[in-house]
């Protein structure tokens, strides 16, 4: 064990570690947590009739091989895993970069745990959910004020799904105008999130990417050269994922509009913009917000998220349904708007996430939203000023302050010490902290991306920077400490050679068994591999 020097400026941390197997390995045949009662003949008959309506190809040939475990062992299993997990409630979670981890008001968590919310079903009759439909409608109105758009849907389940819906609306709009085949190009920027290009490509568009000009901003002259009669649309994040805000964005959208294109806006992380600038005034026809980022709803492992999609009046007919309508006294669902692109997910959107966001907006009010944006920018620029004083750290492309986040670089640290951003990432685990590098492509070399939001105090930010300062000092003076980290975490260094080999990827237990068990021995304590 290497001797690691103590530093009173950073929190000493050692995480609990359990040699806990995956739950399938805890399987014991016949063990039960709950023994359900036998169903009545009437229920059995009803189930039989329901099964008869299901195509045979959709029915399982055998029951799934789920683990059989008693209640006490299930409880111990998940409590042990929880002790090995860090999250926004445990540490200063500014290192998740573009994912915007902020404090989730606990009063809102109590609100969404009300049985009237937890027991909602998406197929309930509209007359039984008038209150929740009113919340959807009121959040729609609030989003219109925040963005300047004319209509919102909460159906998309994420930012990427909202981007896909917007690309679909671009195509539907041009097809309705007889230009669907002619306009086949979408323009974006290299610093924008990869999902922008990816979703447009899925819709069949050719992607044209703008790179920075000599000042580090999206190149306006390159846009002029890219625009043509084939331009379908322009999609961008502003500020981009580096935290760089393009002050000339209206010139970009005006150029695209003059060529007949549609402009749509990725506002997944709008923490630095609330009450300061709006998509409408920037010239956008569509935008989306991630309620699970800017509007203080939890990510929950990418599950109950919501990408709130807003459009101007001319694009409203193309929105995915269902949309909440009201005559002033009653709320209804319009499942098939006139020229709708169709659903992008099954139902209306996650009611609990919508309610959290609505409660957060109502609690803060217009002035509170503006204050949140101001503090997010202040926090980010304080962090920026401190990190640029750390030996080996930089923020490429644009000099001066950024908006709500920054993509930094350890390029000089790596060149002078051999310590990479991944090494720093592992060492941060020893202080109970996490940081994110970047999505690909790594346009910023040796990147790390921080976004402090409005939730953290100066003391919180100092704690985080103190850890980075300590690691940079170690990199120059005792690099082996960083190179062999983490030392106090639940997981130590692992062999990453398989990460780029799809033949070795195992994202399910069934895939793991198929790829690791010898031929003919694909059974374990959890039973035979389940078949569909």
N, C-alpha and C positions, 0 to 999 in steps of 0.2 A: 504494500500500500504506500503510495507516494505521500510525502509530507506536504499537506496543503496549508499554507499560511492563513491565519485568522485575520479578518478585517472587520472592525466594528461598524463600518459603514454599510455592510450588507447583511441581510438576514441569514442566520445559520439555519440550515434546513436538512432534514433527513426524512425521507418518505417511508411510510410503512411498506413492507414488502411481504407478500404471501406467495408461496409456491402454489398458486391456485390454478387448477386445470380448467379447460373450457367446460361448459356445462354438460356437453354430450359425454364427457369422460366420467361424470358423476353418476351416470345412469346405473340403476340397480333394478333388474326385472321384478315387477310386482310391487315396487315401492310407490306409494301414492301420497299426494298432498291433499287432495279432496276426492272423496268418492261420491259422485253425483247419484241422486236417486233414480230409480227406474222411471221411464216415462209412461204415461197412461196410454191405453190403446188408441184413444182419439188422437193424441199427439203423434204416436207412431204411424198411424194411418195418414195423417196430414204430411208427415215427412216423406213417406213413401210416394205420395202423389206429387210432391214437389220434386223429388229425385227423378220421377218419371218424365218430368218436363225438361230435364237437363240432358243435352246430347251426351251419348255414351263416351265420346272421346274426351269430355271434360271431367269425367268422374275418375277418381283414383281407383286403381286396381287393388290397392291395399292401403291400410292406414299409414300415415307418416311415421317415421321412426323417431318420434320425439323422446327426449330423455325422461325416465321415470324416477322421480326424486321426491322425498318427503319434505314437508313444509320447513322444518328446522334447517335442513341442509341447504334448501333454496335461499333462505334468509341469510345464513352465514356466507354463502357463495357471493351474493350481491353486495353484502356489507363489506366483505373483504375487497371486492373489486372497487367499491366506492372509496376505500382508504388508499387505493393506488392511483386515484384519479385526481388531477388538478383541473380547476375550472374557474370561471369568473367570480364565483363566490369565495374562492380560497386564496387567490393571488391577484396581483396587479396585472390585469389581463389586457395590456395595451399592445401586446406583441402578436396579436392575431391578424394584424395588418388590415387588409381590405374587408375583413369580416365584421368589423365594428362591434366589438364586445363592450357593452355598457351595462350599467346597473339596471336591473329589472325591478321596479317598485313592487314590494311584497304585498302591498294592499291590492294590486291588480291580480296577483296570483291567487289571493283569497277570493277575489271576485269571480275568476274563471273556474274556481273549484265549486261554485254553487251548483247543486244538482240540476237547476234549470238550464245550466250551460253544459255541464258534463254529460247529461243524458239526452241532449239534442240528437236528432237523427236527420240526415239530409233528405230523407224521403217523407218526412212529416208533412201533413197538410198545411198549406200556407196559413190557414186560420189559427193554427196552434203555435206559430212562431212569429207573430206580428212584432213582438218586442225586438227580436234579433234582426229581423228584416229592417226595422227602423234604425238599428245601430249601423247596419251596412249602408243604409241611405245617408245617415248623418256623417259617417266617415267619408263617403263619397263627396259630400258637400265640403267637408273640411279639406280634403285633398285638392279639390278644385281651387279653393282659395290659396293653398300653399303653392300650387303649380301654375295656375292660370289655365289649366285644361278645362274642358267642358263636360267630360263624363268619365267615370272610373269603373273598372271592374276589378274584383278581388279574386277572380277565378285562378289566375296563374299561381302555381305552387312554389315559385322561386323566381329569382331574377333571370335565370337562364330561360325558364319557361315563358316569362314575360317578353324577353328578347325574341324568342321564337314566335310568340303571338304577334309581336310588332312586325317582324319580317313577313309573317303571313298576311298581315293587314296591308303592308306595302304592295305585296303581289296582288292581293284581291282588288285594291284600289286601281292599280294600273290595268288589270284585266277588265275591270268595269269600264274603263275609259278606252279600251281597245288597244292598249300599249303593253300588254302583258308579255308578249314575245319580244318586243323591241327593247324594252328596258330590262336588262339582265345583269346590271352591275351595282354593287353596294360598296360605298367608300367608308373606310374607318381609319383609325390611327394605331400605330404600333404599341402605344402605351395603354390603349383601351383594353378592357378585359377580353380574353380570348373567346369568351362565349358570344361576343358580338359578331365576330367573323364566323364562328362555327355555326350559329343558328341560321345566319343568312345563307351560308353554304349549304346547309341541309335543305333550304327552300330552293336550291338550284342556282343561286346567284354566284357570279364571279366576284371575288373579293379584291378590291384595290386598297392597298395600305399606304397611308401617309407617314413619313418619317419626320423627325424634328428638323427645324431649320437651324441656322447657326446660333440662335439664341436659346434653343432648347424647346421651343414651342412647336405645335403642329404647323407644318409648312403651308402657308396660304397659297403660295405660288404653285406648289405641287398640286394643291386642290384644283386650281384653275386649269392645270394641264390634264387632270384626271377626269374632269366633268365633260360629259358629252350627251348626245341624244340617247345614249344607252344607260345613263345614270337613273337607277330606280330610287336610290336613297342614300342617306348619309347617317351613320350611327356613331356616336361618340360618348365617352364619359368625360365630364368636365366639372370638377377637377378629375384628371385621369388617375390611374392607379398609383402614380408616383406622387400625387398631391399637387401636381402642377395645374394651375387654373389658367385657361386660355382667355385673356381679356378681350380678344377679337372674335369671339365665337359667333357674334351676330353677322359678321362679314362672311363667315363660312356658311351659315344657314341661308343667308340671302343669295349667295352664289348658287347653291344647290336648288333653291326654289326657282331662281331665274331659268334654270335648265329643266324644270319640271319634275324635280325629285322631291321625295319626302324626307324630312329630317326627324330622327328619333333619338332619344336621350336616355342614357343609362345613368340613373340617379340612385343606384343601390345604396350608395353612401352619401347622403345629403346632409351630413351633420354640420358642415360649415356653411350651408346655404340657406337654412330655414329662416324666413323672414327677411332675407337680404336680397336674393335674386330668384327669379322664377323661370321655368322652362318657356313659358309663353313669350316673355320679353326677350329671351335669347333666340327666339325664332323657331322653336321646335313644334312639330305637329303631334308628337307623342312623347311620353316619358313613363318611366316606372320608378317606384320606390320599393325597397325591401322593408316591409313592416318589421321583419325580424332583425333589422339592423338599425336604421335611423329612428324607428318609432318604438324602441324599447320592448320588443317582444323577443323571447329567447329563440336561439337557433334550434336547440334540441336535436342535434345530430342531423340536421337537414330534413327533419320530418315535417312538423306542422308550420312550415314557412308560408309566406304570402308575398308575391310580387304584385303590388297594386299598380295596375296599368291604366293610364289616363290618355285621352285623345281630344283633339279639337272637334268641333261640331261636324265638319265635313267627313271625318273618319269614324264618327260614332256608329253609323249603321253597320260597320264591319266588326265591331267588338264581339268577342266570344260570349255566348250566353251560358247560364241565365243572368239577366240583369234585374236589379230590384227597381220596380216602378211604383209610383204612388199617385193617387188622385187627391191626396190631402187628408184622407181619412183611413185608407186601407192600403196595405203594401202587398204587392204581388210579384211573381217572378216571370219575366219575359224570357222564355227558353229559346226563342228563335228570332232574334233581331233581324231586320229586313235583309241585309246582305252579309250576315255574320260569317266569319271564317269557321264557325263551329267550335265545339268545346276543345280546350287544350288540357283539360283534366275532367274528372268525372262530375264533380259537383260545384257548388258556388264558391268555395274557399273555406279556410279554417276559421270557424266562428270564434274560437278562443283567441286566436291571434288578432283577428279584427277587433274584438272587444278590448284586448289589452292596448292596442294602438289608439283606439278611440278614447279610452280612459286616460291614457298618457297625454294626448293632445288636449283634452278637456281640463285636465289638472294643471297643465302649464299655461294654456291660453296663448294668444298671439305674442304677448311680451315675453312669456316664458320660453316659447320656441326660439325667439330671437336671442334671448340670453343664452340658451343652450348652444346655439351656433357660435356666438361670440366666445364662449368659454372653450368650446372645442378647438377653435382656431387659436386662441391664446395658449391653451395647453400644448397644442402641436408645435407652435413656434417657440415656446419655452424649451420643449424637448429638443427641438431642432438646434437651438443655440447651444445647449449643453453637449449634445452628441458630437457636433462638429469640433468641439475642443478635445475629443478623445483621440489620442494618437492612432492613426490608421483608418479613421472613419471619414466618410465624405458623403455628399448628396449630389450626384452628377446632374448635368444638363442645364438647370436653371439656377443661377445664384440668387440668394435672397430668400425671403419667407415663402412657405408653402401654405396650403389651406388646412385641410383637416387630417392629413396623413403625409408621410414621406417614405419613399423607397430609398434607403441609404445603401452605402457600399463599403465593404471591407477590402476593396481591391488593393489598397496600399498595404494594409495589414498582412494580407496573403503574400504579396510580393516580398515583404520585408521579413516575415516570420515563418511562412509556410502554413499558417493557421487559416483555415477556410471558414466561410460563414456557417457551414454545417458543424464544424468543430465548436464554434461559439454557441450555436444552437444547443448542442449537447451539454456544454458546460453550464448554460443558463438553467438547466434542469436541477443543478446542484444548489441553486438558490431559490428553488420553488417557483421559478418563472419560466415563461414560454415565449419564444418569438418565432415568427414566420419569415421565411426567406422571400419567395416570390413565386407567382405562377410562371410558367414558361410562355414565351421565350425569355431567357435571362438577358434582357437588353441592358439592364444595370448589372455590371459584373459583381460577383460575390454579394448578392443583395440581402437586405433585411428590411422589413416593412413594418412600421409602427403607426398606430392610430390611437391616440389617447382618449378621444371623445370628451364630453363634458363631465363625465362621471368621476374623474380622478382628481385628487388634490395635488398641490405642489409637493407635499411630502411623499405621496405615492409615486409621482414621476421621478423624484430624487432617488427613491429606493431602486427603481428600475435602472436609472442611469448609473448609479453607484455599482450595480452588478456588472454592467457593460464596461465601466472603467476598470474594475477589478480584473475582468477577463482579458482586456487589452493589455494591462500591465503584466499579467501572467504570460501572455503570448510573446511579449518581448523579453521577459526575464526568466520564465520557467515554462516554456511551451509544452513540455511533456505533460504538465498538469491538465492543460486544455486538450491536448491531443488524445489523452486517455479517458477523458470524461465521457459520461457522467459517473460520479463516484457515490452520490447519495440518493440516486433515483431508484425506482423499482426495476428498471431495465437498463442494462449496461450496453456497451457497444455491440452491435449485431453485424452480421455479414450482409452487406447490401448488394452483393453481386447479382442476386436474383431479381432485383427490382426492375431491371430492364429486359427481363426474359419472360414473356407472356406464358411460356410453357411451364413456368414454375409458380405462376400466380394462383392463389387459392383464396377466393373471396367467400366461399361457403364451406361448411363442414363436409358436404358431399364431395366438393371439388378436392378438398384436402385428402380425403380418403382415397379417391380415385388416383391422385397423383403421388401419394406417398406409400400406400399399402402395396405389398407384393401382389402380383396377379393371383386371383383366386382367394385372396385373404382380405378382401375389402369389408371386413366386419370388425367391430370393436365393441366396447362396452355399451355403446348406444344402439347396437343392433345393426341390421342390414341397411345399406344405403337406401334411403327412400326413393321410390319411383313415382312419377306423376301419372 
